[in-house]
């Protein structure tokens, strides 16, 4: 049984990798159950001509993958929490918790995505509309510099808000809330004063968990110019990679949530056990 204690960035990443290795087969079972359908559809779409030939199917795959992703994340959090308590994680318990949290996590993810998307679109529009207009009118360099500073400030706001809402998922899964929307305020309180740490952990996690999939997909698209069969095979592997790596991101996110609660509250294994008991 591991102790809950404040952790630095390296300890969170090391702890996440340790849990991921220890329960690798269980995570893979959950990943296959959660994502086999969208992965199979993605493979079919690729073999049937690619995403450009099937835009409606691609949208459907995106939605199903989203539901599968939140189901996988909630299930993985159960495995991680049981592991911390010294219990033997069970597939049935993980799947039961995952299925019970699909809709709350979907709604919270949708709200967070819309908010961050609006901020990102606003910043992009400012640059896309203002900079060409100012350049065409002969505006001075100082004015252009001001617009660039404004855009940088907008992207900083986007990152700041994303870090503030970074732990909405474990909050929804592990805490009793009056409404799923309460997770936004709860996450903001937990992350206050730790957003730089959250940004660094998120950056490392994105590089480790998500970049390999994009890199393999890009390699597949390049190889496809020479050999369609080999390129499609590589692209199919990239589509299946989330089954392998998404649980690792869940490990990092969960340990980050534990760390924040330990630092801000009297959060220990007894409290975690009580919370998991309430979810049975």
C-alpha positions as CSV (number, residue, x, y, z in Angstrom):
1,X,0.0,0.0,0.0
2,X,1.5,3.3,-1.1
3,X,1.3,6.4,1.1
4,X,-0.4,9.5,-0.1
5,X,2.0,12.4,0.2
6,X,3.0,15.6,-1.7
7,X,4.8,14.7,-4.9
8,X,7.0,16.7,-7.3
9,X,6.8,16.4,-11.0
10,X,9.2,13.5,-11.3
11,X,7.5,11.5,-8.5
12,X,4.1,11.9,-10.2
13,X,5.5,10.6,-13.5
14,X,7.5,7.8,-11.9
15,X,4.5,6.7,-9.8
16,X,2.2,6.8,-12.9
17,X,4.6,4.6,-14.9
18,X,4.9,2.2,-11.9
19,X,1.2,1.7,-11.6
20,X,0.8,1.4,-15.4
21,X,3.4,-1.3,-15.5
22,X,2.0,-3.1,-12.5
23,X,-1.5,-3.3,-13.9
24,X,-0.7,-3.3,-17.6
25,X,-2.8,-6.3,-18.6
26,X,-5.8,-5.0,-16.7
27,X,-5.5,-1.6,-18.3
28,X,-5.2,-3.2,-21.7
29,X,-8.4,-5.2,-21.1
30,X,-10.2,-2.0,-20.1
31,X,-8.7,-0.2,-23.2
32,X,-9.9,-2.9,-25.6
33,X,-13.4,-2.9,-24.1
34,X,-13.7,0.9,-24.2
35,X,-12.1,1.6,-27.6
36,X,-12.4,-1.5,-29.8
37,X,-15.5,-0.2,-31.6
38,X,-14.2,3.3,-32.5
39,X,-10.8,1.8,-33.4
40,X,-12.5,-0.8,-35.6
41,X,-14.5,1.9,-37.3
42,X,-11.4,4.0,-37.8
43,X,-9.6,1.1,-39.4
44,X,-12.6,0.5,-41.7
45,X,-12.7,4.2,-42.7
46,X,-9.0,4.1,-43.5
47,X,-9.3,0.9,-45.6
48,X,-12.4,2.3,-47.4
49,X,-10.6,5.4,-48.7
50,X,-9.7,7.5,-45.7
51,X,-11.4,10.2,-43.6
52,X,-12.0,12.6,-46.5
53,X,-14.2,10.0,-48.2
54,X,-16.3,9.4,-45.1
55,X,-16.8,12.7,-43.1
56,X,-20.1,11.6,-41.5
57,X,-18.5,8.3,-40.3
58,X,-15.4,10.3,-39.0
59,X,-17.7,12.4,-36.9
60,X,-19.5,9.4,-35.6
61,X,-16.1,7.8,-34.8
62,X,-15.1,11.0,-32.9
63,X,-18.2,10.9,-30.8
64,X,-17.9,7.2,-30.0
65,X,-14.2,7.6,-29.2
66,X,-15.1,10.4,-26.8
67,X,-17.5,8.2,-24.9
68,X,-15.1,5.4,-24.9
69,X,-12.3,7.7,-23.7
70,X,-14.3,8.9,-20.7
71,X,-15.4,5.4,-19.9
72,X,-11.7,4.2,-20.0
73,X,-10.6,7.1,-17.9
74,X,-13.1,6.5,-15.1
75,X,-12.4,2.8,-15.1
76,X,-8.7,3.4,-14.9
77,X,-9.1,5.8,-12.0
78,X,-10.8,2.9,-10.1
79,X,-7.9,0.6,-10.8
80,X,-5.4,3.2,-9.7
81,X,-7.3,4.0,-6.5
82,X,-7.7,0.4,-5.5
83,X,-3.9,-0.1,-6.1
84,X,-3.1,2.8,-3.8
85,X,-5.3,1.2,-1.1
86,X,-3.5,-2.1,-1.4
87,X,-6.5,-3.8,-2.8
88,X,-6.5,-6.1,-5.9
89,X,-8.1,-4.1,-8.7
90,X,-11.0,-6.0,-10.3
91,X,-12.1,-5.6,-13.9
92,X,-15.8,-5.8,-12.9
93,X,-15.4,-3.0,-10.3
94,X,-13.6,-0.8,-12.8
95,X,-16.1,-1.3,-15.6
96,X,-19.0,-0.7,-13.2
97,X,-17.6,2.7,-12.1
98,X,-16.7,3.6,-15.6
99,X,-20.2,3.0,-16.9
100,X,-21.8,4.9,-14.1
101,X,-19.7,8.0,-14.9
102,X,-20.0,8.2,-18.7
103,X,-22.7,10.9,-18.9
104,X,-21.4,13.2,-16.2
105,X,-17.9,13.0,-17.7
106,X,-19.2,13.5,-21.2
107,X,-21.1,16.6,-20.1
108,X,-18.2,18.1,-18.2
109,X,-15.8,17.4,-21.1
110,X,-18.2,19.0,-23.5
111,X,-18.5,22.1,-21.4
112,X,-14.8,22.3,-21.0
113,X,-14.2,21.7,-24.7
114,X,-16.7,24.4,-25.7
115,X,-15.2,27.0,-23.3
116,X,-11.6,26.3,-24.4
117,X,-12.7,26.2,-28.0
118,X,-14.3,29.6,-27.8
119,X,-11.2,31.1,-26.2
120,X,-9.0,29.5,-28.9
121,X,-11.3,30.7,-31.7
122,X,-11.5,34.2,-30.3
123,X,-7.7,34.5,-30.2
124,X,-7.3,33.1,-33.7
125,X,-9.9,35.4,-35.1
126,X,-8.2,38.4,-33.5
127,X,-5.0,37.5,-35.3
128,X,-6.6,36.4,-38.6
129,X,-8.7,39.6,-39.0
130,X,-6.6,42.3,-37.3
131,X,-3.0,41.6,-38.5
132,X,-3.7,41.5,-42.2
133,X,-6.0,44.6,-41.9
134,X,-3.3,46.5,-40.0
135,X,-0.6,45.4,-42.4
136,X,-2.7,46.5,-45.4
137,X,-3.4,49.9,-43.9
138,X,0.2,50.6,-43.2
139,X,-0.2,50.5,-39.5
140,X,3.0,51.0,-37.5
141,X,5.1,48.3,-36.1
142,X,4.1,49.3,-32.6
143,X,0.4,48.6,-33.4
144,X,1.2,45.2,-34.8
145,X,3.3,44.4,-31.8
146,X,0.3,45.3,-29.6
147,X,-1.9,42.9,-31.5
148,X,0.8,40.1,-31.1
149,X,1.0,40.8,-27.4
150,X,-2.8,40.6,-27.2
151,X,-2.8,37.2,-29.0
152,X,0.0,35.9,-26.7
153,X,-2.2,37.0,-23.8
154,X,-5.1,35.1,-25.2
155,X,-3.1,31.9,-25.6
156,X,-1.9,32.4,-22.1
157,X,-5.5,32.7,-20.9
158,X,-6.3,29.5,-22.8
159,X,-3.5,27.5,-21.1
160,X,-4.4,29.1,-17.7
161,X,-8.0,28.0,-17.9
162,X,-7.1,24.6,-19.2
163,X,-4.8,24.1,-16.2
164,X,-7.4,25.4,-13.8
165,X,-9.9,22.8,-15.0
166,X,-7.3,20.0,-15.4
167,X,-8.7,17.7,-12.6
168,X,-12.4,17.9,-13.4
169,X,-12.3,14.3,-14.4
170,X,-11.1,12.7,-11.2
171,X,-13.3,15.1,-9.2
172,X,-16.4,13.8,-11.1
173,X,-15.3,10.2,-10.6
174,X,-14.2,10.2,-7.0
175,X,-16.2,12.9,-5.3
176,X,-19.9,13.3,-4.4
177,X,-21.2,16.4,-6.2
178,X,-24.6,18.0,-6.2
179,X,-24.2,18.4,-10.0
180,X,-21.4,17.5,-12.4
181,X,-20.9,21.2,-13.2
182,X,-19.7,21.6,-9.6
183,X,-16.5,19.9,-10.8
184,X,-15.4,23.2,-12.5
185,X,-15.3,25.2,-9.3
186,X,-13.8,22.3,-7.3
187,X,-11.0,21.8,-9.9
188,X,-10.3,25.5,-9.9
189,X,-9.9,25.6,-6.1
190,X,-7.6,22.5,-6.1
191,X,-5.3,23.9,-8.8
192,X,-5.0,27.4,-7.4
193,X,-1.3,28.2,-7.1
194,X,-0.2,25.0,-8.9
195,X,-0.9,25.9,-12.5
196,X,2.7,26.0,-13.6
197,X,3.3,22.5,-12.2
198,X,0.1,21.3,-13.9
199,X,1.2,22.8,-17.2
200,X,4.6,21.1,-17.0
201,X,3.1,17.7,-16.1
202,X,0.5,18.1,-18.9
203,X,3.2,19.0,-21.4
204,X,5.3,16.0,-20.6
205,X,2.2,13.7,-20.6
206,X,1.2,15.0,-24.0
207,X,4.6,14.3,-25.5
208,X,4.7,10.8,-24.0
209,X,1.1,9.8,-24.6
210,X,-0.3,11.6,-27.6
211,X,2.7,12.7,-29.8
212,X,3.6,9.1,-30.7
213,X,0.2,8.5,-32.2
214,X,0.4,11.7,-34.3
215,X,4.0,10.8,-35.4
216,X,3.0,7.3,-36.5
217,X,0.0,8.6,-38.3
218,X,2.1,11.2,-40.1
219,X,4.6,8.4,-41.0
220,X,1.8,6.3,-42.4
221,X,0.6,9.2,-44.6
222,X,4.1,9.7,-45.9
223,X,4.8,6.0,-46.5
224,X,1.4,5.7,-48.2
225,X,2.7,7.8,-51.1
226,X,5.1,4.9,-51.9
227,X,3.2,1.9,-50.7
228,X,-0.5,2.1,-49.9
229,X,-0.6,-1.2,-48.0
230,X,2.3,-0.4,-45.8
231,X,1.0,3.1,-45.2
232,X,-2.4,1.8,-44.2
233,X,-0.9,-0.7,-41.8
234,X,1.1,2.0,-40.0
235,X,-2.0,4.2,-39.9
236,X,-4.0,1.3,-38.4
237,X,-1.4,0.9,-35.7
238,X,-1.6,4.6,-34.9
239,X,-5.4,4.3,-34.6
240,X,-5.0,1.4,-32.0
241,X,-2.3,3.2,-30.0
242,X,-4.8,5.0,-27.7
243,X,-5.8,1.6,-26.3
244,X,-2.2,1.3,-25.0
245,X,-1.4,4.8,-23.9
246,X,-4.6,6.4,-22.7
247,X,-4.5,4.6,-19.3
248,X,-1.0,6.0,-18.7
249,X,-2.4,9.5,-19.0
250,X,-5.2,8.5,-16.6
251,X,-2.5,7.4,-14.1
252,X,-0.7,10.8,-14.4
253,X,-4.0,12.7,-14.0
254,X,-5.1,10.7,-11.0
255,X,-1.8,11.1,-9.1
256,X,-1.8,14.8,-9.9
257,X,-5.3,15.0,-8.3
258,X,-4.1,13.0,-5.2
259,X,-1.1,15.4,-4.9
260,X,-3.3,18.5,-5.0
261,X,-5.7,17.2,-2.4
262,X,-2.9,16.1,-0.1
263,X,-1.4,19.6,-0.3
264,X,-4.7,21.4,0.2
265,X,-6.7,19.1,2.4
266,X,-6.3,16.3,5.0
267,X,-6.5,13.7,2.2
268,X,-5.2,10.3,3.1
269,X,-5.9,6.6,2.3
270,X,-8.8,6.5,4.8
271,X,-10.6,9.3,3.0
272,X,-9.9,7.7,-0.4
273,X,-11.2,4.4,0.9
274,X,-14.4,6.1,2.2
275,X,-14.9,7.8,-1.2
276,X,-14.5,4.5,-3.1
277,X,-16.8,2.8,-0.6
278,X,-19.5,5.4,-1.4
279,X,-19.2,4.6,-5.1
280,X,-19.8,0.9,-4.7
